[in-house]
Amino acid sequence: MMKDKALEDIFLAQKPHFQDNADFMAALTKRLDAVEYLKQHQEATIRRYKMLMVAAFVVGIVSGAVAVGYLLSMPADEPLFTFKVQTGFLLWLTENSRLLAATGLSMLLTWGIISIISNVQDILRMRASMAMT
């Protein structure tokens, strides 16, 4: 309680003096211009993020369609890649190459969708924080 009272006394003792002169107005204008510049910069950054998100989405859709089309156009009994080895891990990898490629592609597309959703939420959060200020 004593510390709070001491802080209160310190704040009450301060009496700011505002002068209506050109220096104060110039400093205030300079600060307001800086705030406006930051606001415009943030809006430009959000626009750039939106354009990059659209570009990433389009590239993801096109590359995913090409990869799925390639996987579906090949015969089902033919592996995607082969090694000239008939034993061990490489043989297993060759036999399951289509399944592994489809699984990898699905995981990559899932990661991409989650990243896009996360970035959209970040942009919306940034926009909300800008609206509050």
CORBELSUL-V775798 format. One record per backbone hydrogen bond with DSSP energy under -1.0 kcal/mol. CO is the residue of the C=O (numbers start at 1). NH is the residue of the N-H. E is the energy in kcal/mol with one decimal. If there is no record, write none. Layout:
# CORBELSUL-V775798
co & nh & e
CO & NH & E
CO & NH & E
This chain:
# CORBELSUL-V775798
co & nh & e
1 & 5 & -1.9
2 & 6 & -2.3
3 & 7 & -2.5
4 & 8 & -2.3
5 & 9 & -2.2
6 & 10 & -2.0
7 & 11 & -2.4
8 & 12 & -2.3
9 & 13 & -1.8
19 & 21 & -1.5
21 & 25 & -1.7
22 & 26 & -2.4
23 & 27 & -2.4
24 & 28 & -2.5
25 & 29 & -2.5
26 & 30 & -2.3
27 & 31 & -2.2
28 & 32 & -2.5
29 & 33 & -2.4
30 & 34 & -1.9
31 & 35 & -2.2
32 & 36 & -2.3
33 & 37 & -2.4
34 & 38 & -2.2
35 & 39 & -2.3
36 & 40 & -2.4
37 & 41 & -2.4
38 & 42 & -2.5
39 & 43 & -2.2
40 & 44 & -2.3
41 & 45 & -2.3
42 & 46 & -2.4
43 & 47 & -2.2
44 & 48 & -2.3
45 & 49 & -2.6
46 & 50 & -2.3
47 & 51 & -2.3
48 & 52 & -2.5
49 & 53 & -2.5
50 & 54 & -2.3
51 & 55 & -2.4
52 & 56 & -2.7
53 & 57 & -2.3
54 & 58 & -2.5
55 & 59 & -2.6
56 & 60 & -2.4
57 & 61 & -2.5
58 & 62 & -2.6
59 & 63 & -2.8
60 & 64 & -2.4
61 & 65 & -2.4
62 & 66 & -2.4
63 & 67 & -2.5
64 & 68 & -2.6
65 & 69 & -2.5
66 & 70 & -2.4
67 & 71 & -2.4
68 & 72 & -2.5
69 & 73 & -1.6
70 & 74 & -1.0
88 & 92 & -1.7
89 & 93 & -2.6
90 & 94 & -2.2
91 & 95 & -2.5
92 & 96 & -1.9
94 & 97 & -1.1
96 & 100 & -2.6
97 & 101 & -2.5
98 & 102 & -2.5
99 & 103 & -2.5
100 & 104 & -2.7
101 & 105 & -2.6
102 & 106 & -2.3
103 & 107 & -2.5
104 & 108 & -2.4
105 & 109 & -2.5
106 & 110 & -2.3
107 & 111 & -2.5
108 & 112 & -2.3
109 & 113 & -2.4
110 & 114 & -2.4
111 & 115 & -2.4
112 & 116 & -2.4
113 & 117 & -2.4
114 & 118 & -2.5
115 & 119 & -2.6
116 & 120 & -2.4
117 & 121 & -2.2
118 & 122 & -2.1
119 & 123 & -2.4
120 & 124 & -2.5
121 & 125 & -2.4
122 & 126 & -2.5
123 & 127 & -2.5
124 & 128 & -2.3
125 & 129 & -2.3
126 & 130 & -2.1
127 & 131 & -2.0
128 & 132 & -1.4
